[in-house]
Amino acid sequence: MKKMQFSQTAEVTKKKRRIFYTALGLCLVAIGIALYIGINQTVQEIHEDRTIDLNNTSSKIDVVQNEDDDPQIEDVNKNESDVAVESETSGGNTSSEASKTPVQPKKLSFAMPLEGETSNDYSNGELVKSKTLNEWRTHDGIDLKAAANTPVKAVADGTVESITEDAMWGVTVTVSHQNGYESIYCGLKPSVPVKKGAEVKVGDILGYVGNTAEIEIAEESHLHLGIKKDGSWVDPMSLMK
């Protein structure tokens, strides 16, 4: 009886051991399979990352090479017609730019303000005797004999700078011209046909001889004409045609 019980117990123990080792083997197999799958996926991901990096690096290298090589490829592949067109375009622009020169101001053309003899010349800084004042002083313009009401014309194109009534020089019209010139007409009649700021051309009437210049009232009827260049008096006759 005891032997039978021992035999049965031994048989149960063997079955339990077989079941345990079988389960253990299955677990080890499952663990091995899981490790294999995990390692395989990791290897694939690493391979893919490296492939992506290599592709990116290759594209970057290609871009750099293309950027460096573009000028050479472009120069090599140009045909004669393309070169001719570009040459005409760039050459034309260069030629036009080179041909551009600063616009030179139009040369002033001076003309006499009226027909008449010169009664007093420009003294060029030297002292001359004034008949009216009976003293020696410079004569910074010219006196042109003319009867009262004789039209006085602009000596050159310009702009009427001012119209004044000076105590010594009477009714005076000043015209500014380009290149720093100014023409001053003294001794006019009180009423003038132009206004300040008016644009005038050479030969336009600015006023009429009026003998209003008290500083030269002892002289014959005349127009006193003075011309300045950059603020300094010059001889009007040196500019006339």
DRENMAR-401892 format. One record per residue (C-alpha): residue in three letters; z, x, y; chain. Coordinates in Angstrom, 1 decimal. Example, Ala and Ser with C-alpha at 12.3 -4.5 7.8 and 13.67 -1.06 7.14 Angstrom:
DRENMAR-401892
+------+--------+--------+--------+-------+
! rest !      Z !      X !      Y ! kette !
+------+--------+--------+--------+-------+
!  ALA !    7.8 !   12.3 !   -4.5 !     A !
!  SER !    7.1 !   13.7 !   -1.1 !     A !
+------+--------+--------+--------+-------+
***
This chain:
DRENMAR-401892
+------+--------+--------+--------+-------+
! rest !      Z !      X !      Y ! kette !
+------+--------+--------+--------+-------+
!  MET !    0.0 !    0.0 !    0.0 !     A !
!  LYS !    0.9 !    2.8 !    2.4 !     A !
!  LYS !   -2.2 !    4.7 !    1.5 !     A !
!  MET !   -4.3 !    1.6 !    2.3 !     A !
!  GLN !   -2.7 !    1.2 !    5.7 !     A !
!  PHE !   -3.2 !    4.9 !    6.5 !     A !
!  SER !   -6.8 !    4.8 !    5.5 !     A !
!  GLN !   -7.4 !    1.8 !    7.7 !     A !
!  THR !   -5.7 !    3.4 !   10.7 !     A !
!  ALA !   -7.8 !    6.6 !   10.2 !     A !
!  GLU !  -11.0 !    4.5 !   10.1 !     A !
!  VAL !  -10.1 !    2.8 !   13.4 !     A !
!  THR !   -9.3 !    6.1 !   15.1 !     A !
!  LYS !  -12.7 !    7.5 !   14.1 !     A !
!  LYS !  -14.4 !    4.4 !   15.5 !     A !
!  LYS !  -12.5 !    4.7 !   18.8 !     A !
!  ARG !  -13.5 !    8.4 !   19.0 !     A !
!  ARG !  -17.1 !    7.6 !   18.3 !     A !
!  ILE !  -17.1 !    4.9 !   21.0 !     A !
!  PHE !  -15.4 !    7.3 !   23.5 !     A !
!  TYR !  -17.8 !   10.2 !   22.9 !     A !
!  THR !  -20.7 !    7.8 !   23.0 !     A !
!  ALA !  -19.5 !    6.4 !   26.4 !     A !
!  LEU !  -18.8 !    9.9 !   27.6 !     A !
!  GLY !  -22.3 !   11.0 !   26.6 !     A !
!  LEU !  -23.9 !    8.0 !   28.3 !     A !
!  CYS !  -21.9 !    8.8 !   31.5 !     A !
!  LEU !  -23.0 !   12.4 !   31.4 !     A !
!  VAL !  -26.6 !   11.4 !   30.9 !     A !
!  ALA !  -26.3 !    8.9 !   33.8 !     A !
!  ILE !  -24.8 !   11.6 !   36.0 !     A !
!  GLY !  -27.6 !   14.0 !   35.0 !     A !
!  ILE !  -30.2 !   11.4 !   35.8 !     A !
!  ALA !  -28.6 !   10.6 !   39.2 !     A !
!  LEU !  -28.4 !   14.3 !   40.0 !     A !
!  TYR !  -32.0 !   14.9 !   39.0 !     A !
!  ILE !  -33.2 !   12.0 !   41.2 !     A !
!  GLY !  -31.1 !   13.1 !   44.1 !     A !
!  ILE !  -32.2 !   16.7 !   43.9 !     A !
!  ASN !  -35.8 !   15.6 !   43.5 !     A !
!  GLN !  -35.7 !   13.4 !   46.6 !     A !
!  THR !  -34.0 !   16.1 !   48.6 !     A !
!  VAL !  -36.7 !   18.6 !   47.6 !     A !
!  GLN !  -39.4 !   16.1 !   48.5 !     A !
!  GLU !  -37.8 !   15.5 !   51.9 !     A !
!  ILE !  -37.5 !   19.2 !   52.6 !     A !
!  HIS !  -41.1 !   19.6 !   51.6 !     A !
!  GLU !  -42.2 !   16.8 !   53.8 !     A !
!  ASP !  -40.2 !   18.1 !   56.8 !     A !
!  ARG !  -41.8 !   21.5 !   56.3 !     A !
!  THR !  -45.2 !   20.0 !   56.1 !     A !
!  ILE !  -44.7 !   18.0 !   59.3 !     A !
!  ASP !  -43.4 !   21.1 !   61.1 !     A !
!  LEU !  -46.3 !   23.1 !   59.9 !     A !
!  ASN !  -48.7 !   20.4 !   61.0 !     A !
!  ASN !  -47.1 !   20.2 !   64.5 !     A !
!  THR !  -47.1 !   24.0 !   64.8 !     A !
!  SER !  -50.8 !   24.1 !   63.7 !     A !
!  SER !  -51.7 !   21.4 !   66.3 !     A !
!  LYS !  -49.8 !   23.2 !   69.0 !     A !
!  ILE !  -51.6 !   26.4 !   68.1 !     A !
!  ASP !  -54.9 !   24.6 !   68.1 !     A !
!  VAL !  -54.2 !   23.1 !   71.6 !     A !
!  VAL !  -53.3 !   26.5 !   73.0 !     A !
!  GLN !  -56.3 !   28.1 !   71.4 !     A !
!  ASN !  -58.5 !   25.3 !   72.7 !     A !
!  GLU !  -57.1 !   25.7 !   76.2 !     A !
!  ASP !  -57.7 !   29.4 !   76.1 !     A !
!  ASP !  -61.1 !   29.1 !   74.5 !     A !
!  ASP !  -62.4 !   26.1 !   76.6 !     A !
!  PRO !  -63.7 !   28.3 !   79.5 !     A !
!  GLN !  -65.5 !   30.6 !   77.1 !     A !
!  ILE !  -66.9 !   27.7 !   75.0 !     A !
!  GLU !  -68.0 !   25.9 !   78.1 !     A !
!  ASP !  -69.7 !   29.0 !   79.5 !     A !
!  VAL !  -71.4 !   29.7 !   76.2 !     A !
!  ASN !  -72.7 !   26.1 !   75.6 !     A !
!  LYS !  -74.0 !   25.5 !   79.1 !     A !
!  ASN !  -77.8 !   25.2 !   79.2 !     A !
!  GLU !  -79.9 !   26.4 !   82.0 !     A !
!  SER !  -80.3 !   22.9 !   83.6 !     A !
!  ASP !  -76.5 !   22.5 !   83.8 !     A !
!  VAL !  -76.1 !   25.9 !   85.3 !     A !
!  ALA !  -78.8 !   25.2 !   87.8 !     A !
!  VAL !  -77.2 !   21.9 !   88.8 !     A !
!  GLU !  -73.8 !   23.5 !   89.3 !     A !
!  SER !  -75.3 !   26.4 !   91.1 !     A !
!  GLU !  -77.1 !   24.0 !   93.5 !     A !
!  THR !  -73.9 !   21.9 !   94.0 !     A !
!  SER !  -71.5 !   24.8 !   94.5 !     A !
!  GLY !  -74.0 !   27.0 !   96.3 !     A !
!  GLY !  -74.9 !   24.1 !   98.6 !     A !
!  ASN !  -71.2 !   23.5 !   99.5 !     A !
!  THR !  -70.6 !   27.2 !  100.0 !     A !
!  SER !  -73.7 !   27.5 !  102.2 !     A !
!  SER !  -72.8 !   24.5 !  104.3 !     A !
!  GLU !  -69.2 !   25.7 !  104.7 !     A !
!  ALA !  -70.4 !   29.2 !  105.6 !     A !
!  SER !  -72.9 !   27.8 !  108.0 !     A !
!  LYS !  -70.3 !   25.7 !  109.9 !     A !
!  THR !  -69.5 !   27.4 !  113.1 !     A !
!  PRO !  -67.1 !   26.3 !  115.9 !     A !
!  VAL !  -68.8 !   23.8 !  118.2 !     A !
!  GLN !  -69.3 !   25.6 !  121.5 !     A !
!  PRO !  -68.6 !   23.7 !  124.6 !     A !
!  LYS !  -71.7 !   22.5 !  126.5 !     A !
!  LYS !  -72.6 !   24.9 !  129.3 !     A !
!  LEU !  -72.0 !   23.4 !  132.7 !     A !
!  SER !  -74.9 !   22.9 !  134.9 !     A !
!  PHE !  -74.0 !   23.1 !  138.6 !     A !
!  ALA !  -76.1 !   21.7 !  141.5 !     A !
!  MET !  -75.6 !   21.6 !  145.3 !     A !
!  PRO !  -73.6 !   18.6 !  146.5 !     A !
!  LEU !  -76.0 !   18.0 !  149.4 !     A !
!  GLU !  -78.9 !   19.6 !  151.2 !     A !
!  GLY !  -77.7 !   21.7 !  154.1 !     A !
!  GLU !  -77.4 !   25.2 !  155.4 !     A !
!  THR !  -74.2 !   27.2 !  154.8 !     A !
!  SER !  -72.3 !   27.5 !  158.1 !     A !
!  ASN !  -69.3 !   29.4 !  156.6 !     A !
!  ASP !  -69.4 !   31.5 !  153.4 !     A !
!  TYR !  -66.7 !   32.0 !  150.8 !     A !
!  SER !  -64.5 !   34.9 !  152.0 !     A !
!  ASN !  -63.4 !   36.1 !  148.5 !     A !
!  GLY !  -59.9 !   36.7 !  149.7 !     A !
!  GLU !  -60.8 !   38.4 !  153.0 !     A !
!  LEU !  -59.5 !   37.2 !  156.3 !     A !
!  VAL !  -61.9 !   35.4 !  158.7 !     A !
!  LYS !  -61.4 !   33.9 !  162.1 !     A !
!  SER !  -60.9 !   30.2 !  162.2 !     A !
!  LYS !  -62.5 !   28.5 !  165.2 !     A !
!  THR !  -60.1 !   25.5 !  165.0 !     A !
!  LEU !  -56.9 !   27.4 !  164.5 !     A !
!  ASN !  -57.9 !   30.5 !  166.3 !     A !
!  GLU !  -56.3 !   32.7 !  163.6 !     A !
!  TRP !  -57.3 !   34.9 !  160.8 !     A !
!  ARG !  -57.2 !   33.4 !  157.3 !     A !
!  THR !  -59.1 !   33.2 !  154.0 !     A !
!  HIS !  -61.9 !   30.8 !  153.6 !     A !
!  ASP !  -61.7 !   29.7 !  150.0 !     A !
!  GLY !  -64.9 !   27.6 !  149.9 !     A !
!  ILE !  -68.2 !   27.1 !  151.6 !     A !
!  ASP !  -69.1 !   24.8 !  154.6 !     A !
!  LEU !  -72.4 !   23.0 !  154.3 !     A !
!  LYS !  -73.9 !   21.6 !  157.4 !     A !
!  ALA !  -74.5 !   17.8 !  157.2 !     A !
!  ALA !  -74.5 !   14.8 !  159.4 !     A !
!  ALA !  -71.8 !   12.2 !  159.1 !     A !
!  ASN !  -72.5 !    9.6 !  156.4 !     A !
!  THR !  -74.5 !   12.1 !  154.3 !     A !
!  PRO !  -74.0 !   11.4 !  150.6 !     A !
!  VAL !  -71.8 !   14.0 !  148.8 !     A !
!  LYS !  -72.7 !   14.4 !  145.1 !     A !
!  ALA !  -70.9 !   15.8 !  142.1 !     A !
!  VAL !  -71.8 !   19.4 !  141.5 !     A !
!  ALA !  -71.4 !   19.0 !  137.7 !     A !
!  ASP !  -70.4 !   16.5 !  135.0 !     A !
!  GLY !  -66.7 !   15.8 !  135.0 !     A !
!  THR !  -63.8 !   13.4 !  135.7 !     A !
!  VAL !  -62.4 !   12.3 !  139.0 !     A !
!  GLU !  -59.0 !   14.0 !  139.0 !     A !
!  SER !  -57.6 !   12.7 !  142.3 !     A !
!  ILE !  -58.5 !   11.1 !  145.6 !     A !
!  THR !  -56.2 !   12.1 !  148.4 !     A !
!  GLU !  -55.9 !   12.1 !  152.2 !     A !
!  ASP !  -54.6 !   15.5 !  153.2 !     A !
!  ALA !  -53.2 !   16.0 !  156.7 !     A !
!  MET !  -55.3 !   19.2 !  157.1 !     A !
!  TRP !  -58.3 !   18.7 !  154.8 !     A !
!  GLY !  -58.8 !   15.0 !  155.3 !     A !
!  VAL !  -60.1 !   12.7 !  152.6 !     A !
!  THR !  -60.5 !   14.9 !  149.5 !     A !
!  VAL !  -62.0 !   14.1 !  146.1 !     A !
!  THR !  -61.2 !   16.5 !  143.2 !     A !
!  VAL !  -63.3 !   16.5 !  140.0 !     A !
!  SER !  -62.2 !   18.3 !  136.9 !     A !
!  HIS !  -64.9 !   19.9 !  134.7 !     A !
!  GLN !  -64.9 !   21.5 !  131.2 !     A !
!  ASN !  -64.2 !   25.2 !  130.8 !     A !
!  GLY !  -61.4 !   25.1 !  133.4 !     A !
!  TYR !  -63.5 !   24.3 !  136.5 !     A !
!  GLU !  -62.5 !   22.1 !  139.4 !     A !
!  SER !  -64.6 !   21.1 !  142.4 !     A !
!  ILE !  -62.9 !   20.0 !  145.6 !     A !
!  TYR !  -64.8 !   18.0 !  148.3 !     A !
!  CYS !  -63.0 !   17.9 !  151.7 !     A !
!  GLY !  -63.6 !   16.1 !  155.0 !     A !
!  LEU !  -65.0 !   12.8 !  153.5 !     A !
!  LYS !  -65.1 !    9.4 !  155.0 !     A !
!  PRO !  -61.9 !    7.3 !  154.2 !     A !
!  SER !  -63.7 !    5.0 !  151.8 !     A !
!  VAL !  -65.1 !    6.5 !  148.6 !     A !
!  PRO !  -67.2 !    4.8 !  145.9 !     A !
!  VAL !  -65.4 !    6.3 !  143.0 !     A !
!  LYS !  -61.9 !    5.9 !  141.5 !     A !
!  LYS !  -59.4 !    8.2 !  139.9 !     A !
!  GLY !  -60.3 !    8.8 !  136.2 !     A !
!  ALA !  -63.9 !    7.9 !  136.6 !     A !
!  GLU !  -66.4 !    9.9 !  134.5 !     A !
!  VAL !  -69.2 !   11.3 !  136.7 !     A !
!  LYS !  -72.4 !   13.1 !  136.1 !     A !
!  VAL !  -74.0 !   15.8 !  138.1 !     A !
!  GLY !  -75.7 !   14.2 !  141.2 !     A !
!  ASP !  -73.4 !   11.1 !  141.2 !     A !
!  ILE !  -72.3 !   10.1 !  144.7 !     A !
!  LEU !  -68.6 !   10.8 !  145.3 !     A !
!  GLY !  -68.4 !   10.0 !  149.0 !     A !
!  TYR !  -69.9 !   10.6 !  152.4 !     A !
!  VAL !  -69.4 !   13.3 !  155.0 !     A !
!  GLY !  -66.8 !   12.1 !  157.4 !     A !
!  ASN !  -65.4 !   15.1 !  159.4 !     A !
!  THR !  -61.8 !   14.2 !  158.6 !     A !
!  ALA !  -60.7 !   17.8 !  157.9 !     A !
!  GLU !  -58.6 !   18.6 !  160.9 !     A !
!  ILE !  -58.3 !   22.2 !  159.9 !     A !
!  GLU !  -62.0 !   22.6 !  160.6 !     A !
!  ILE !  -62.6 !   20.0 !  163.2 !     A !
!  ALA !  -64.0 !   22.5 !  165.7 !     A !
!  GLU !  -66.8 !   23.3 !  163.4 !     A !
!  GLU !  -70.1 !   21.4 !  163.3 !     A !
!  SER !  -70.3 !   18.3 !  161.1 !     A !
!  HIS !  -70.1 !   19.6 !  157.5 !     A !
!  LEU !  -68.8 !   19.3 !  154.0 !     A !
!  HIS !  -66.1 !   21.8 !  152.8 !     A !
!  LEU !  -66.6 !   22.5 !  149.1 !     A !
!  GLY !  -64.2 !   24.6 !  147.1 !     A !
!  ILE !  -64.4 !   25.4 !  143.4 !     A !
!  LYS !  -61.6 !   26.7 !  141.1 !     A !
!  LYS !  -61.9 !   28.4 !  137.7 !     A !
!  ASP !  -58.6 !   28.2 !  135.7 !     A !
!  GLY !  -56.7 !   27.6 !  139.0 !     A !
!  SER !  -58.3 !   30.5 !  141.0 !     A !
!  TRP !  -60.9 !   30.1 !  143.7 !     A !
!  VAL !  -64.4 !   31.2 !  143.0 !     A !
!  ASP !  -67.5 !   31.4 !  145.1 !     A !
!  PRO !  -69.3 !   28.0 !  144.7 !     A !
!  MET !  -72.7 !   29.6 !  145.5 !     A !
!  SER !  -72.4 !   31.9 !  142.5 !     A !
!  LEU !  -72.5 !   28.8 !  140.2 !     A !
!  MET !  -75.4 !   27.0 !  141.8 !     A !
!  LYS !  -78.9 !   26.9 !  140.3 !     A !
+------+--------+--------+--------+-------+
***
